[in-house]
Amino acid sequence: MMGGAFALLAGVLSPAFTETAPAPAGTALPHMAYLQPVPDLQDAQKRSFRAGEKVFNTLWIAVPEDQISKWWDLSQPGPGGSEWGLGPTFLAQSCVSCHIQAGRGRTNDAGGGPVFMQSLRLSVPGAGPHGGPNPEPKYGLQIQSFDTSQREGVKFGEGEVHIDWKTSSFAFPDGSAIELRKPVVRLEKLGFGPLAQDVMTSLRNSQAIFGLGYLEAVSESDILALAEWQKSQGLNGRPNYVRDDVNDKMSIGRFGWKANQPNLRQQLASAFLGDIGTTSAIYPTQNCTSVQKDCLEAKHSGKPELREELWDSLTFWVSALDAPAPRDRDQPAVIRGEKLFAAAKCAQCHVAELKTGKSTPIPQLAGKTIRPYTDLLLHDMGPELADGRPDFKAGGRDWRTPPLWGIGLSKQVNGSTNLLHDGRARNLLEAIVWHGGEAEPSRKLFVKLSKEERGDLIAFLNSL
């Protein structure tokens, strides 16, 4: 009875995971470093945290055909604790599929094969609603590699995204050299014809998701003050102003590679719609374009599919994920590296210290001094990192300064050391060398360092 596509969508597309309770402070297993709650949660908050973690790990499945629907109450969880509402088009069946252990995505280093923990954003020239990206007419804002159709002998999904690596060599003044790589995107098996001739594409790696509640708690006035201070330093850090669908206004963007999301609640709802195909109270319309007939005719479990209690719990969990404490700060190499980081003026954008506001949804986040190494602002990063795709006030060369805290733990969390927006950098050294635009002066200072000094600076970054 549950054969064909429905059986396929029952779990084989998502990697296995183990749901594990947060460990007491200081005792977390290495792979759980990003999964710990902020200190001093009360009992009720701990229950909310666990409930949100469950949503993060939940498998979403498609609403079955009519003869199966009558056996299930679609307002309740599905078989095995799954949830109804996958698709009609999607990239993954769960949050944990792309953010394993709450970490960043892993690229297909071998190249050639389809990507999974990356997505390909699309748009065409012109502004979409409220000034955001203008969707590609046939494929929308993102290529969805899977769909819930039960057609026989027909390729599922909108198409396959492949990457091939174009490599080059970079030589330091001291004679040492490294290989750099850049992804070349290749699309195969497009289901609705070629993309628009003027399409703009942007390959995106999934990001780590810990510490975000602290970043949401930084006041807008502090972010704007940082932008003003940077101008005095010859920089041009700028906030992105984006559509806040939760509060029905324009707000400063904080999250996403181009700071195109204003708050975590909206970030999650947007990811559910774009990546899992699940509707919510603020995004009640399925992710279909006018030419995608099967998508438009697909059965729904009812709206919203992301039920309010699930949305609330997941928002709390993401907001309450703590940032790992720095390590090895007394090591000579780390001490030297921190001084070099400052001397190269890296900290002008990767701002070490921020403060959270006095009033926050989670009281334990209020009034804290945090060390995320970001300014939450957009910067022109030069032509080599440009994707050419604007997003609200972010131009085609602009990227939000990514936080650096916890970066040295990424490999032990889920094996990923892929950095930058498209995952091209395999380590911190490559990531720094790719910097350009406003970061070019700091890059030049870094490149001129001796090999030992470069190692010290990277040792400092790995200690964060």
N, C-alpha and C positions, 0 to 999 in steps of 0.2 A: 504493500500500500504506500510505503514511503520511498519508492524507488526513484530513479532518474535524478533530476537536479536537486530535489528536496533532500535526498540522502546525501548527495555531495555537499550540500550546504549545512549539514549537521555537524561539521567539525573538522574535516580533513584539510581545510585551507588555513587553519590557525595553528601556530606552533604550540607544543605542550607547555604548560606552566604549572608551578606548584604554588598554591596559595598558602602563605606562611604568616603567622602573626608577627607583628613588630617585636623585635627583641628589646630587652631593657637597654637603657642608654649605655653606650660603651661596649656592648656585647654583640652587636649585629654581625652576622656572617658577612664576609666580603661582598658577596653578590647582592646583599640587601642594603648596601650603603645609602641608596637613594630612596628607600622605602620606609624610613623611620619617621614617626610623627614628631611635631614640635614638642618641646618639653611641657610638662605640667597640664596636660589635658585632663579634664574632669571625666568622671565615669560616663556620663551621657555623651560627651564628645568622643570618647574612645569608642563607644558603640557606633556613633556616626562615622567615625574613621574606618572602622571595620566594614560597615555597610558600603561605604564608598569604594573601598578596596575590592569588594566583591563585584561591584558594577564594573570596575576597571578590568576585571578578569572575565566578565560574563561573555559568553558566546551568544551572538545575535543570529537568529535564523529567519528564513523567509516564511511569510504566511502561506500555509499549504493550500492545495486546491480544495474545492467546496466539500467533497466527500470526507476530507480529513478535518476541515474546519469545524464541522458539527460535533466532533469528539473533544474539542478543546475550547476552553474559555479563553479567548484571545486577550482578555483584559488581565489575565494572570500569567505568571511565568510559564515558559514552555517546558518541554521534556528535559530532565536533567538539570534544571535550574537555568536553562537558556531563556532568552527573551525574544519575543516576536518583533519584527520590524526591519529585518535586513533588506537592503536594496530598495527599489528594483535594480539599481546599479551600485557598485561598491568597490572598494579596494581591499577591505579587511573585514573580518567578522568580530573583532574585539579590539579594545584599546591596546591591550597588552601585546597584540600581534606586532605592532610597529614600535612600541615603547617598552621593550622587554625589560623587566625590573625597573621601570620608570626611566630607562636610559635612552640614549640617542640611537638612531638607526644604523645598520650595517650595510655598506654598499656591496654590490656584486664586483668584488675586486678582480675577478677573472675577466669580466666584461662579456659581452655577447648575449647572455641570457636575460630574460625579463627581470625587471627590478620588482622588489616587493616592499621594502621599508622606505622607499622613496615615492614621491608623487610628481606628476608633471602638470604644473599649472598652465592654463591657457587664457588668452584674451586677445581681443582685436582692438585697434586704435579707437579712441573715443572713451567716454566715461560711462560707466554703468550707473545704476541707482545710487544716489547720494555721493557720486564722485568716485566710486570704487571701480575696479576693473570691469571692462565690457566683455561679456561672455562670448566665446566662439559660438557661432550660430548653431552648429550641429552637435557639438560636444560639450558645451558649457564652459565652466571654469577649470575643469580638471578631467584628465583621461581616467575613466573607470575601467579597470581591467577585467571585472567580472560583472555578471548580472544574474538574476534569479529566473531567467526564462527556462522553460522545460522543452524547448524545441529540440527536435532530434537532428543530429548531424550539422548543427550550426554553431559556429564559434561563439562562446559566451563573451560578454563584455563589449566595451566600445573599441578596444584595441589593446595591443601589447606595447609596453614601453621598454626598449632595450637601450643600453648604453655601451659604447665602445670607448676605450681610453686612448687618447692622443697624448703621447709622452714627449717630454723635452728634458734637457739637462740644464742645471743651474750651477754655476761655479762661484764659490766664494773667493774673495781676494787672497785668502791664505792658501788657495790651491785645492781645497776640498770641494767636492761636488755632490749633488743629490739629483735624483730623478723627480721631476714633477709630472703630474698627469692632469688632464682636463677631459671631462666627459663629452662625448658626442652622442646626442640623442638620436635614436632610430626608432621609428614607429612602424609596427607591422600589424596586419590583419585588422585594419580600421574598418569598423562595421558600417559606417555611414558615409563613406566616400572620403576624399582628401580634405585636409584642413583648409580653412580659408587662406588665400595667398598671403594676406597681411597678418597672419597669426603671430602672436608673441608667446614664447614658451619659456618656462622656468622650472628646472629640475630642483626638487626640494627634499632634503634629508629630514627625517623625523628628529625632533629635539628632545633632550632630557626635560623632565617635567617637575623636578623637585624645587623647593624654595620659591615657587611662584607666588604663594600667598604673601610672602614678605615684599616682593616686587610690586604686587598690586596695592600694598599698603603704603608705598612711598607717595607722598603728596604731589599733586600736579605742580604746585608752586615750587617745590624743590627741583622737579625735573626742568621747569622753565628757568630757574635760577642757574642750573648747570649749563643750559644752553647759552645764557648770557655770559657766564664766566668763560666758556670756551671761546666765544668771540674775541675776548680780550687776549686769548692765547693764539689767535690766528686760525682757529678751527671754526667749523660751521655745523656743529651738531644741531639738529632740528627735530622737534617732535612731529610725529605723524598725527594728523587729525582724521579720525575715521568715524564711520557710522556705528553708534552704540544702539543696537536694536533692543537691548534689555531695558534701557532707560529712555528710548525714543529721542535721541539727540546726537550731536557730534561730540566726540570726546578724544582725548589724547590716547593714541595707541601705545600699548606696552608689550604685547606678546606677538609671536610670529616673527619670521625672518625679516619682514619689513615693518614690524610693529603695526600690523593691520588689524589687531584685535584689542579692544579697550579694556576687557575684563575677562576673568576666567570663566564665568558663567556662559558668556557668549562664545568664547573660544571652544568650549566643550560642545555646545549645541552646533556650532559651525562644523566641527570635526565629525560629529555624528552624522550630519547631513551629507557632507562632502566625502567622507571616507567609508562610512558604514551604510549610508542611505537611509538613515533613521530620522523621522520628523520630530519636531518639538514645538512647544508653544510659540516660539518666536520664528521658527522656520517650518510652517505646517504643510508646505507644498513639496511633493516628491521631486527629486533631482533629475528631471527629464527635460529634453528639448522637444521641439515640435515635430521633429522627424523620427523620434524614437517611439514608434507605435507600441511595441511590447511594453516598454517602460511606462507609457501613459496608461496602458490598460491593465497593469499589474494590480493584483489584489493587495489591499491594505489591511492592517490590523486595527485601524482606527487612529484618530489623531488626538493628541500627540502620541507617537509611539514611544518616545523617551518620556516616560511617566514622570510627573513632578517629583515624586519621592526618590526616584533613581537619579534624576538630575541634581536634586539637592544634596544627596549623599555623595555623589561623585565630585561635585563642586567643593564640598567640605574636605574630602580626602585630598584632592589636588592642592587646595589652599593650605592644608595642614601638614604637607610633606616637608620635613625639615631639610635644610642644607647641611651636608656633611661638614664636620669641623676640619680645619686645616691640620696638616700633619708635618712632622719633621722640621718644624720651624727653627730648631736649634742647630740644624746641620750646617756646617760651614758653606757648602755649595748653595744651599737655599738662602742663607743670609747674603751671600755675595750676589746671587741672582735677583733678589728683591731690589738691591741697590741698582743693578743694571737695568731692571725693568723701569725704575723711576728715571734713571739717567737717559734712557731712550724715549722718554715721554710717553710710554705706553699707557700710563695711568691717567693721562688727560682724557681719554675716552673710556678705557677700562677702569672706571673710577672705583677705587678700593672700598670706600666707605659711604654708605647711605644710611638714612634713618627713616623708620616707618612712622606713620602718623599716630596721633593719640587716640583716634577712634577707628577701630577696625572690626569687621564682622566676627573675627576670632580674637577675643581679648588678649590671648597670649602673644599675638603678633604686634601689639601696639607698643609704641615708644621704644623700639629696639634699634640698636646700632648693628647694621649688617654689613658684610663684606662680600658683595657679589661680583665686583669688578665689571660693572656695566654702568652706563649712563641712561639707558633706555631711549637713546636718541638715534636718529638716522645720520649716517655719514656717507659721503661719496667715497667709495672704495676703489675707484679707478676702472679703466676699461677691461682689465683682465678678469675681474670678478663680476662685471656687469651682466645682467640678464636681459636688459633692454625692455623690461616689463614694468610699467608704473603701477602703483597700488595706493590709491588715495593721494596723499602728498609725497609719497616716496617715489623718486624717479628711478629710471632704469639702471643707475649705478649706485643706488642707495641701499644700505643695509643697516638694520639696528645692531648696535654693539652687543654681541652675545655675552652673557655672564660667563665668568671663568671659574666660579667656585665649583668644587667637586670634579673638575675636569680630569685630574690625575687618577680618579677612581673609575673612569669609564670602562677601561679594559676589563677590570675585575668584575664589574657589574654585569656586563653582557657581551664582552669581547669586542666592543666597538671602540676604535680610536679615530673614526672618520669625522672630520671637522669641515667647517665652512658650509654654506647653504646647500651645496650639491654633493657634499661628501667627498670632494676631490682630494682633500688633504688627508693623508694616512696617519699623520702625527702632527705634533705641535710645530716642529721645525718647518715642515712644508706649509702649514697654515700661515705662519709668520711671513715666509718668503712670498706668498701670494698677495700680501697686503699691498695696496696702492692708493691712489687718490690722496685723501687727507692723511692717510697713514703712511704715505711714502717717506716722509722724513724719518719716522721711527723705524721703518723697515731698513732704510739706508744705514742708520746707526747700528742696528742689529747685525746687518750683513758685515759691517766692518769689524765686529768683535772677533776675537780669536776663537778657535774651536772650543777651547776650554770655557771661555766666557759664555759662549752660546749655550753650552751644556749647563752652566750654572743658572742662566736665566730660565731654561726649560725645567731644570730641577725645581726652581721656585714655582713655576706654573703647576707642575705636578704635585706640589705640596698643598695646593689650594683645596 
